[in-house]
Amino acid sequence: MEKKQLIRVISCKHKFSSLFRFLKIAGIAWFASLLITLSACGDNKENPQPQPSKFIIRAADLSFLPEIEETNTIFYNEANQAEDALTILKNAGLNTVRIRLWHNPANGHSGLDEVTEFSARIKKMGLRVWLTVHYSDTWADPGNQPTPAAWVNLPANIMADSVYNYTSRVVALIHPDYFQVGNEINNGMLWPVGKFSNKENFISLVESGCKAVRQTDPECSIIIHYAGIYNAVDFYNLFRLTDFDVIGLSYYPIWHGKDLNYLQTTMQELALRFNKEVVVAETSYAFSLGWFDWTTNVIGDQSQLLADYPPTPEGQASYLKKIREISTLAAGSVGFAYWGGEWIAFKGPQSTSGSSWENQALFDFDHKVLPAVSAFNAQ
């Protein structure tokens, strides 16, 4: 079936593991990657070489869009004509929209009602829905995985039941194409019960979410999401017996290193080692070091970026095209998602609580679409 094209790779003992480790330490990444493939016992006809997915994900996380649209903010297409942001991106080739879901957010944004309505709108446009479920009332990331207020103080077994029941309800209501169990869960989820140091609890919580998705909608692809590329193999070893479909990686040069070759070899190693599809679940890049509002931007200096990709509209476009190349050509890689593409400074130039991502959006300071969206093109 199209949206669950699992790659088939060879499974055998690691004949060349010692040599691979030596080559990896020595920095001979391309040859180490070749050995991974060779060590997969290619003469085993029951397990053919991995084939690319028939559906390549060209996504953007547009979770802020419903909130932005409430302010009647106007977006502009390449012809400088006012147009709905979703329409602009779809016309550029976007085929999937990633949406975060919070359990009970204070202001309702990214809550179940808003996300359900937004998902229906996306599907009506013929786009796919990728839910990123934080299992939190607010942001969850490697440094912060707060338990929803409604679940605080629950014992581990009841917490796992809550994850299962909540996940089942969400999937039955929205029927997403992709369901991400947790967001950047490097250090666990639902702290303190599911901290990484409590590995048994952590794995149980993730598996409860995966099981709920699988039993509620077998057609939905399940993603487990790790922030970064270093130590990713060790992380996914925790879930080698877990029933999920896609490995999701965040990659931002400011936080995850500036070696795009290592990103590619890591994606290929993960695909081959774990027999999973791999997607760049989050990435972004600056089109400027300037600013529009008075909210401090995450990116403000060239040293935070890659030397070969300047902070210009053209540099941003080149970077995203390179990410697209890496995320669709490496064995097992099935696409990418751009994070914060809609997060312009919609609260106005005087705001000190506006967008810290305004110079990494896919629209410039005048809200006109940028050349980077050409990376979404199907060709």
C-alpha positions as a Markdown table, in Angstrom:
| # | Residue | x | y | z |
|---|---|---|---|---|
| 1 | Met | 0.0 | 0.0 | 0.0 |
| 2 | Glu | 1.4 | 3.4 | -1.0 |
| 3 | Lys | 1.7 | 5.2 | 2.2 |
| 4 | Lys | 3.3 | 2.3 | 4.1 |
| 5 | Gln | 6.0 | 1.2 | 1.7 |
| 6 | Leu | 8.4 | -0.3 | 4.2 |
| 7 | Ile | 11.9 | -0.8 | 2.9 |
| 8 | Arg | 13.1 | -4.3 | 2.9 |
| 9 | Val | 16.7 | -4.7 | 3.9 |
| 10 | Ile | 19.0 | -7.6 | 4.7 |
| 11 | Ser | 19.2 | -8.8 | 8.2 |
| 12 | Cys | 22.3 | -10.8 | 9.2 |
| 13 | Lys | 25.1 | -10.9 | 11.7 |
| 14 | His | 27.5 | -7.9 | 11.6 |
| 15 | Lys | 30.4 | -9.7 | 10.0 |
| 16 | Phe | 32.4 | -6.5 | 9.5 |
| 17 | Ser | 31.4 | -4.6 | 12.7 |
| 18 | Ser | 35.0 | -4.2 | 14.0 |
| 19 | Leu | 36.2 | -2.9 | 10.6 |
| 20 | Phe | 33.2 | -0.6 | 10.3 |
| 21 | Arg | 33.9 | 0.9 | 13.7 |
| 22 | Phe | 37.5 | 1.5 | 12.8 |
| 23 | Leu | 36.6 | 3.1 | 9.5 |
| 24 | Lys | 34.0 | 5.3 | 11.1 |
| 25 | Ile | 36.4 | 6.5 | 13.8 |
| 26 | Ala | 38.9 | 7.1 | 11.0 |
| 27 | Gly | 36.4 | 9.3 | 9.3 |
| 28 | Ile | 36.1 | 7.2 | 6.1 |
| 29 | Ala | 32.3 | 7.6 | 6.1 |
| 30 | Trp | 31.6 | 6.7 | 2.5 |
| 31 | Phe | 33.6 | 3.4 | 2.7 |
| 32 | Ala | 32.0 | 2.6 | 6.1 |
| 33 | Ser | 28.6 | 3.1 | 4.6 |
| 34 | Leu | 29.5 | 0.8 | 1.7 |
| 35 | Leu | 30.5 | -1.9 | 4.2 |
| 36 | Ile | 27.1 | -1.7 | 5.9 |
| 37 | Thr | 25.6 | -2.6 | 2.6 |
| 38 | Leu | 28.1 | -5.3 | 1.8 |
| 39 | Ser | 27.7 | -6.8 | 5.3 |
| 40 | Ala | 24.0 | -7.3 | 4.6 |
| 41 | Cys | 24.7 | -10.6 | 2.8 |
| 42 | Gly | 23.3 | -9.5 | -0.5 |
| 43 | Asp | 23.0 | -13.0 | -1.8 |
| 44 | Asn | 20.0 | -13.6 | 0.5 |
| 45 | Lys | 17.1 | -13.5 | -2.1 |
| 46 | Glu | 14.4 | -13.5 | 0.6 |
| 47 | Asn | 15.5 | -10.1 | 1.7 |
| 48 | Pro | 16.2 | -7.9 | -1.4 |
| 49 | Gln | 18.1 | -4.6 | -1.3 |
| 50 | Pro | 16.1 | -1.6 | 0.1 |
| 51 | Gln | 13.9 | 0.2 | -2.4 |
| 52 | Pro | 12.9 | 3.8 | -2.2 |
| 53 | Ser | 9.4 | 4.5 | -1.0 |
| 54 | Lys | 6.8 | 5.2 | -3.6 |
| 55 | Phe | 5.6 | 8.2 | -1.6 |
| 56 | Ile | 8.3 | 10.9 | -0.9 |
| 57 | Ile | 7.3 | 13.2 | 1.9 |
| 58 | Arg | 7.6 | 17.0 | 1.0 |
| 59 | Ala | 6.3 | 18.5 | 4.2 |
| 60 | Ala | 6.2 | 21.6 | 6.3 |
| 61 | Asp | 5.2 | 22.0 | 10.0 |
| 62 | Leu | 2.5 | 24.7 | 9.8 |
| 63 | Ser | 1.2 | 24.4 | 13.4 |
| 64 | Phe | 1.1 | 28.2 | 14.0 |
| 65 | Leu | -1.0 | 28.8 | 10.9 |
| 66 | Pro | -4.5 | 28.7 | 12.5 |
| 67 | Glu | -3.3 | 31.2 | 15.2 |
| 68 | Ile | -1.7 | 33.5 | 12.5 |
| 69 | Glu | -4.8 | 33.4 | 10.3 |
| 70 | Glu | -6.9 | 34.7 | 13.3 |
| 71 | Thr | -5.0 | 38.0 | 13.0 |
| 72 | Asn | -6.0 | 38.3 | 9.3 |
| 73 | Thr | -2.4 | 38.3 | 8.3 |
| 74 | Ile | -2.0 | 38.3 | 4.5 |
| 75 | Phe | 0.5 | 36.0 | 2.6 |
| 76 | Tyr | 1.7 | 36.7 | -0.9 |
| 77 | Asn | 2.6 | 34.2 | -3.7 |
| 78 | Glu | 5.5 | 34.6 | -6.2 |
| 79 | Ala | 3.5 | 37.0 | -8.3 |
| 80 | Asn | 3.0 | 39.2 | -5.2 |
| 81 | Gln | -0.7 | 38.4 | -5.1 |
| 82 | Ala | -2.5 | 37.8 | -1.8 |
| 83 | Glu | -3.2 | 34.1 | -1.4 |
| 84 | Asp | -3.9 | 31.5 | 1.3 |
| 85 | Ala | -0.6 | 30.2 | 2.7 |
| 86 | Leu | -1.6 | 26.6 | 2.3 |
| 87 | Thr | -2.5 | 27.2 | -1.3 |
| 88 | Ile | 0.8 | 28.9 | -2.0 |
| 89 | Leu | 2.7 | 25.9 | -0.5 |
| 90 | Lys | 0.6 | 23.3 | -2.2 |
| 91 | Asn | 1.1 | 25.0 | -5.5 |
| 92 | Ala | 4.8 | 24.9 | -4.9 |
| 93 | Gly | 4.7 | 21.1 | -4.4 |
| 94 | Leu | 4.1 | 20.6 | -0.7 |
| 95 | Asn | 2.2 | 17.3 | -0.2 |
| 96 | Thr | 2.1 | 16.8 | 3.6 |
| 97 | Val | 1.4 | 19.1 | 6.5 |
| 98 | Arg | 2.9 | 18.4 | 9.9 |
| 99 | Ile | 0.9 | 19.6 | 12.9 |
| 100 | Arg | 1.7 | 19.5 | 16.6 |
| 101 | Leu | -0.9 | 18.4 | 19.1 |
| 102 | Trp | -0.9 | 19.4 | 22.8 |
| 103 | His | -3.1 | 17.7 | 25.4 |
| 104 | Asn | -4.7 | 20.7 | 27.0 |
| 105 | Pro | -3.0 | 24.0 | 26.0 |
| 106 | Ala | -3.7 | 27.1 | 28.0 |
| 107 | Asn | -4.9 | 29.2 | 25.1 |
| 108 | Gly | -6.4 | 26.4 | 23.0 |
| 109 | His | -3.9 | 26.7 | 20.1 |
| 110 | Ser | -2.5 | 23.3 | 19.1 |
| 111 | Gly | -5.3 | 21.7 | 21.1 |
| 112 | Leu | -7.5 | 18.8 | 19.8 |
| 113 | Asp | -10.3 | 21.0 | 18.6 |
| 114 | Glu | -8.0 | 23.3 | 16.5 |
| 115 | Val | -6.0 | 20.4 | 15.2 |
| 116 | Thr | -9.0 | 18.4 | 14.2 |
| 117 | Glu | -10.4 | 21.3 | 12.3 |
| 118 | Phe | -7.1 | 22.1 | 10.7 |
| 119 | Ser | -6.5 | 18.5 | 9.7 |
| 120 | Ala | -9.9 | 18.3 | 8.0 |
| 121 | Arg | -9.0 | 21.4 | 6.0 |
| 122 | Ile | -5.7 | 19.9 | 5.0 |
| 123 | Lys | -7.3 | 16.7 | 3.8 |
| 124 | Lys | -9.9 | 18.6 | 1.8 |
| 125 | Met | -7.0 | 20.2 | -0.1 |
| 126 | Gly | -5.7 | 16.7 | -1.0 |
| 127 | Leu | -2.7 | 17.0 | 1.3 |
| 128 | Arg | -1.6 | 14.4 | 3.9 |
| 129 | Val | -1.7 | 14.9 | 7.7 |
| 130 | Trp | 1.3 | 14.2 | 9.9 |
| 131 | Leu | 0.4 | 14.5 | 13.6 |
| 132 | Thr | 3.2 | 15.3 | 16.0 |
| 133 | Val | 1.8 | 14.4 | 19.4 |
| 134 | His | 3.8 | 15.9 | 22.3 |
| 135 | Tyr | 1.9 | 14.2 | 25.1 |
| 136 | Ser | 2.1 | 17.5 | 27.0 |
| 137 | Asp | 0.1 | 20.7 | 27.5 |
| 138 | Thr | 3.0 | 22.7 | 26.0 |
| 139 | Trp | 6.3 | 22.3 | 24.2 |
| 140 | Ala | 8.1 | 19.0 | 24.5 |
| 141 | Asp | 11.7 | 18.6 | 23.4 |
| 142 | Pro | 15.0 | 16.9 | 24.6 |
| 143 | Gly | 15.3 | 19.4 | 27.5 |
| 144 | Asn | 11.7 | 19.4 | 28.6 |
| 145 | Gln | 9.0 | 16.7 | 28.5 |
| 146 | Pro | 6.3 | 17.9 | 31.0 |
| 147 | Thr | 3.5 | 15.6 | 31.8 |
| 148 | Pro | 0.0 | 17.0 | 31.0 |
| 149 | Ala | -1.6 | 18.4 | 34.2 |
| 150 | Ala | -4.4 | 15.8 | 33.9 |
| 151 | Trp | -1.9 | 12.9 | 34.2 |
| 152 | Val | 0.4 | 14.3 | 36.9 |
| 153 | Asn | 1.2 | 11.7 | 39.6 |
| 154 | Leu | -0.2 | 8.8 | 37.7 |
| 155 | Pro | 1.7 | 5.5 | 38.3 |
| 156 | Ala | 3.6 | 4.1 | 35.3 |
| 157 | Asn | 1.0 | 1.5 | 34.4 |
| 158 | Ile | -1.9 | 3.9 | 34.5 |
| 159 | Met | 0.2 | 6.5 | 32.6 |
| 160 | Ala | 0.7 | 3.8 | 29.8 |
| 161 | Asp | -3.1 | 3.2 | 29.7 |
| 162 | Ser | -3.7 | 6.9 | 29.5 |
| 163 | Val | -1.3 | 7.2 | 26.5 |
| 164 | Tyr | -3.1 | 4.3 | 24.8 |
| 165 | Asn | -6.6 | 5.6 | 25.3 |
| 166 | Tyr | -5.7 | 9.2 | 24.4 |
| 167 | Thr | -3.8 | 8.1 | 21.3 |
| 168 | Ser | -6.7 | 5.8 | 20.2 |
| 169 | Arg | -9.1 | 8.7 | 20.5 |
| 170 | Val | -7.0 | 11.1 | 18.5 |
| 171 | Val | -6.4 | 8.6 | 15.7 |
| 172 | Ala | -10.1 | 7.6 | 15.5 |
| 173 | Leu | -11.1 | 11.2 | 15.3 |
| 174 | Ile | -8.5 | 12.5 | 12.8 |
| 175 | His | -7.2 | 9.5 | 10.9 |
| 176 | Pro | -3.8 | 11.0 | 10.1 |
| 177 | Asp | -1.5 | 9.5 | 7.5 |
| 178 | Tyr | 1.4 | 9.7 | 9.9 |
| 179 | Phe | 1.4 | 9.7 | 13.7 |
| 180 | Gln | 4.5 | 10.7 | 15.6 |
| 181 | Val | 4.6 | 9.2 | 19.1 |
| 182 | Gly | 6.2 | 12.0 | 21.1 |
| 183 | Asn | 8.4 | 14.9 | 20.0 |
| 184 | Glu | 12.2 | 14.8 | 20.1 |
| 185 | Ile | 12.1 | 12.1 | 22.8 |
| 186 | Asn | 15.9 | 11.7 | 23.1 |
| 187 | Asn | 15.7 | 11.9 | 26.9 |
| 188 | Gly | 12.3 | 10.2 | 27.4 |
| 189 | Met | 8.8 | 11.5 | 27.6 |
| 190 | Leu | 6.2 | 12.3 | 30.2 |
| 191 | Trp | 8.7 | 13.2 | 32.9 |
| 192 | Pro | 9.5 | 12.1 | 35.5 |
| 193 | Val | 7.8 | 8.7 | 35.0 |
| 194 | Gly | 9.1 | 8.2 | 31.5 |
| 195 | Lys | 12.5 | 9.8 | 31.8 |
| 196 | Phe | 15.3 | 8.1 | 29.9 |
| 197 | Ser | 16.8 | 7.0 | 33.2 |
| 198 | Asn | 13.6 | 5.0 | 33.7 |
| 199 | Lys | 14.1 | 3.1 | 30.5 |
| 200 | Glu | 11.5 | 0.4 | 31.2 |
| 201 | Asn | 8.8 | 3.0 | 31.7 |
| 202 | Phe | 10.0 | 5.1 | 28.8 |
| 203 | Ile | 9.8 | 2.1 | 26.4 |
| 204 | Ser | 6.5 | 1.1 | 27.8 |
| 205 | Leu | 5.0 | 4.5 | 27.2 |
| 206 | Val | 6.2 | 4.7 | 23.6 |
| 207 | Glu | 5.0 | 1.2 | 22.9 |
| 208 | Ser | 1.6 | 2.0 | 24.3 |
| 209 | Gly | 1.3 | 4.9 | 21.8 |
| 210 | Cys | 2.5 | 2.7 | 18.9 |
| 211 | Lys | 0.1 | -0.1 | 19.8 |
| 212 | Ala | -2.8 | 2.3 | 20.0 |
| 213 | Val | -2.1 | 3.7 | 16.5 |
| 214 | Arg | -1.6 | 0.2 | 15.0 |
| 215 | Gln | -4.8 | -1.2 | 16.5 |
| 216 | Thr | -7.0 | 1.9 | 15.7 |
| 217 | Asp | -5.8 | 2.5 | 12.2 |
| 218 | Pro | -3.5 | -0.1 | 10.6 |
| 219 | Glu | -3.0 | 2.2 | 7.6 |
| 220 | Cys | -1.4 | 5.0 | 9.6 |
| 221 | Ser | 2.4 | 5.1 | 9.5 |
| 222 | Ile | 4.0 | 5.4 | 13.0 |
| 223 | Ile | 7.0 | 7.7 | 13.5 |
| 224 | Ile | 9.5 | 7.8 | 16.5 |
| 225 | His | 11.4 | 11.1 | 16.6 |
| 226 | Tyr | 14.9 | 11.8 | 17.7 |
| 227 | Ala | 16.6 | 15.2 | 17.7 |
| 228 | Gly | 19.9 | 15.2 | 16.0 |
| 229 | Ile | 22.1 | 12.6 | 14.3 |
| 230 | Tyr | 24.8 | 11.8 | 16.9 |
| 231 | Asn | 24.0 | 8.8 | 19.1 |
| 232 | Ala | 20.9 | 8.1 | 17.0 |
| 233 | Val | 21.8 | 4.4 | 16.5 |
| 234 | Asp | 22.1 | 3.9 | 20.2 |
| 235 | Phe | 18.7 | 5.5 | 20.8 |
| 236 | Tyr | 16.9 | 3.4 | 18.2 |
| 237 | Asn | 18.4 | 0.3 | 19.6 |
| 238 | Leu | 16.0 | 0.8 | 22.5 |
| 239 | Phe | 13.1 | 0.3 | 20.1 |
| 240 | Arg | 14.4 | -2.5 | 17.9 |
| 241 | Leu | 11.5 | -4.7 | 19.0 |
| 242 | Thr | 8.9 | -1.9 | 18.9 |
| 243 | Asp | 6.3 | -2.0 | 16.1 |
| 244 | Phe | 6.8 | 1.3 | 14.3 |
| 245 | Asp | 7.5 | 2.3 | 10.7 |
| 246 | Val | 9.5 | 5.5 | 10.3 |
| 247 | Ile | 12.6 | 6.9 | 12.0 |
| 248 | Gly | 12.3 | 10.7 | 12.3 |
| 249 | Leu | 15.4 | 12.9 | 12.8 |
| 250 | Ser | 15.6 | 16.6 | 13.5 |
| 251 | Tyr | 18.6 | 18.3 | 11.8 |
| 252 | Tyr | 19.5 | 21.9 | 12.5 |
| 253 | Pro | 23.1 | 23.0 | 11.9 |
| 254 | Ile | 23.1 | 25.2 | 15.0 |
| 255 | Trp | 22.3 | 22.3 | 17.3 |
| 256 | His | 23.2 | 19.1 | 15.4 |
| 257 | Gly | 26.5 | 19.7 | 13.8 |
| 258 | Lys | 27.5 | 21.1 | 10.4 |
| 259 | Asp | 28.4 | 17.9 | 8.5 |
| 260 | Leu | 25.8 | 17.1 | 5.9 |
| 261 | Asn | 27.7 | 14.1 | 4.8 |
| 262 | Tyr | 27.3 | 12.6 | 8.3 |
| 263 | Leu | 23.6 | 13.3 | 8.1 |
| 264 | Gln | 23.4 | 11.3 | 5.0 |
| 265 | Thr | 25.5 | 8.4 | 6.2 |
| 266 | Thr | 23.6 | 8.3 | 9.5 |
| 267 | Met | 20.2 | 8.1 | 7.7 |
| 268 | Gln | 21.5 | 5.3 | 5.5 |
| 269 | Glu | 23.0 | 3.4 | 8.5 |
| 270 | Leu | 19.7 | 3.7 | 10.4 |
| 271 | Ala | 17.6 | 2.5 | 7.5 |
| 272 | Leu | 19.9 | -0.5 | 6.9 |
| 273 | Arg | 20.4 | -1.4 | 10.5 |
| 274 | Phe | 16.8 | -1.2 | 11.7 |
| 275 | Asn | 14.9 | -1.9 | 8.4 |
| 276 | Lys | 12.9 | 1.3 | 8.6 |
| 277 | Glu | 12.2 | 4.3 | 6.5 |
| 278 | Val | 13.9 | 7.5 | 7.6 |
| 279 | Val | 12.7 | 11.0 | 7.3 |
| 280 | Val | 14.2 | 14.4 | 8.2 |
| 281 | Ala | 11.3 | 15.4 | 10.5 |
| 282 | Glu | 12.5 | 18.9 | 11.2 |
| 283 | Thr | 14.9 | 21.3 | 9.6 |
| 284 | Ser | 15.1 | 25.0 | 8.7 |
| 285 | Tyr | 17.5 | 27.7 | 7.5 |
| 286 | Ala | 17.9 | 31.5 | 7.7 |
| 287 | Phe | 17.2 | 33.6 | 4.6 |
| 288 | Ser | 18.5 | 36.7 | 6.5 |
| 289 | Leu | 20.3 | 37.7 | 9.6 |
| 290 | Gly | 18.0 | 40.7 | 9.9 |
| 291 | Trp | 14.7 | 41.0 | 11.8 |
| 292 | Phe | 11.3 | 42.6 | 11.6 |
| 293 | Asp | 9.9 | 42.4 | 15.1 |
| 294 | Trp | 11.7 | 42.9 | 18.4 |
| 295 | Thr | 11.6 | 39.2 | 19.5 |
| 296 | Thr | 15.1 | 37.8 | 19.7 |
| 297 | Asn | 15.7 | 35.4 | 16.8 |
| 298 | Val | 17.2 | 32.0 | 17.3 |
| 299 | Ile | 19.6 | 32.6 | 14.3 |
| 300 | Gly | 21.5 | 35.8 | 14.3 |
| 301 | Asp | 25.1 | 35.1 | 13.3 |
| 302 | Gln | 26.8 | 33.4 | 10.3 |
| 303 | Ser | 28.7 | 31.1 | 12.8 |
| 304 | Gln | 25.4 | 29.3 | 13.5 |
| 305 | Leu | 25.0 | 28.3 | 9.9 |
| 306 | Leu | 26.9 | 26.3 | 7.2 |
| 307 | Ala | 29.8 | 28.0 | 5.4 |
| 308 | Asp | 28.5 | 26.9 | 2.0 |
| 309 | Tyr | 25.0 | 28.3 | 2.5 |
| 310 | Pro | 24.8 | 32.1 | 3.2 |
| 311 | Pro | 21.8 | 33.6 | 5.0 |
| 312 | Thr | 20.1 | 34.8 | 1.9 |
| 313 | Pro | 17.0 | 33.7 | 0.0 |
| 314 | Glu | 19.2 | 31.9 | -2.5 |
| 315 | Gly | 21.3 | 30.3 | 0.3 |
| 316 | Gln | 18.2 | 29.1 | 2.1 |
| 317 | Ala | 16.8 | 27.6 | -1.1 |
| 318 | Ser | 20.2 | 25.8 | -1.8 |
| 319 | Tyr | 20.2 | 24.4 | 1.7 |
| 320 | Leu | 16.7 | 23.0 | 1.5 |
| 321 | Lys | 17.4 | 21.5 | -1.9 |
| 322 | Lys | 20.4 | 19.8 | -0.4 |
| 323 | Ile | 18.3 | 18.4 | 2.4 |
| 324 | Arg | 15.8 | 17.2 | -0.1 |
| 325 | Glu | 18.6 | 15.5 | -2.0 |
| 326 | Ile | 19.9 | 13.8 | 1.1 |
| 327 | Ser | 16.5 | 12.8 | 2.4 |
| 328 | Thr | 15.3 | 11.2 | -0.8 |
| 329 | Leu | 18.5 | 9.6 | -2.3 |
| 330 | Ala | 20.0 | 7.8 | 0.7 |
| 331 | Ala | 18.8 | 4.2 | 1.1 |
| 332 | Gly | 15.6 | 4.1 | 3.0 |
| 333 | Ser | 15.1 | 7.9 | 3.1 |
| 334 | Val | 11.6 | 9.1 | 2.4 |
| 335 | Gly | 11.6 | 12.8 | 2.6 |
| 336 | Phe | 11.7 | 15.9 | 4.8 |
| 337 | Ala | 9.7 | 18.4 | 6.7 |
| 338 | Tyr | 10.5 | 22.1 | 7.1 |
| 339 | Trp | 9.8 | 23.5 | 10.6 |
| 340 | Gly | 8.4 | 27.0 | 11.2 |
| 341 | Gly | 7.8 | 27.9 | 7.5 |
| 342 | Glu | 4.7 | 29.9 | 8.4 |
| 343 | Trp | 6.1 | 31.5 | 11.6 |
| 344 | Ile | 6.4 | 35.0 | 10.4 |
| 345 | Ala | 6.4 | 38.1 | 12.7 |
| 346 | Phe | 2.6 | 38.2 | 12.6 |
| 347 | Lys | 2.2 | 40.2 | 15.9 |
| 348 | Gly | 3.7 | 43.3 | 14.4 |
| 349 | Pro | 7.1 | 45.1 | 14.4 |
| 350 | Gln | 6.9 | 46.2 | 18.0 |
| 351 | Ser | 6.3 | 42.8 | 19.5 |
| 352 | Thr | 8.8 | 41.3 | 21.9 |
| 353 | Ser | 6.8 | 38.0 | 22.1 |
| 354 | Gly | 6.4 | 37.5 | 18.4 |
| 355 | Ser | 8.4 | 35.1 | 16.2 |
| 356 | Ser | 12.0 | 34.0 | 17.1 |
| 357 | Trp | 11.9 | 32.2 | 13.7 |
| 358 | Glu | 10.9 | 35.0 | 11.4 |
| 359 | Asn | 14.2 | 34.9 | 9.5 |
| 360 | Gln | 13.9 | 31.2 | 9.0 |
| 361 | Ala | 10.3 | 31.2 | 7.6 |
| 362 | Leu | 9.4 | 30.4 | 4.1 |
| 363 | Phe | 8.0 | 33.9 | 3.7 |
| 364 | Asp | 10.0 | 37.1 | 3.9 |
| 365 | Phe | 9.4 | 40.1 | 6.1 |
| 366 | Asp | 6.8 | 41.3 | 3.7 |
| 367 | His | 5.1 | 37.9 | 3.8 |
| 368 | Lys | 6.0 | 37.0 | 0.3 |
| 369 | Val | 6.9 | 33.4 | -0.4 |
| 370 | Leu | 10.6 | 32.7 | -0.8 |
| 371 | Pro | 12.5 | 30.7 | -3.4 |
| 372 | Ala | 13.2 | 27.9 | -0.9 |
| 373 | Val | 9.7 | 26.5 | -1.6 |
| 374 | Ser | 11.0 | 25.2 | -4.9 |
| 375 | Ala | 12.4 | 22.3 | -2.9 |
| 376 | Phe | 8.8 | 21.0 | -2.6 |
| 377 | Asn | 8.5 | 20.6 | -6.3 |
| 378 | Ala | 7.7 | 17.0 | -7.3 |
| 379 | Gln | 10.3 | 16.9 | -10.0 |
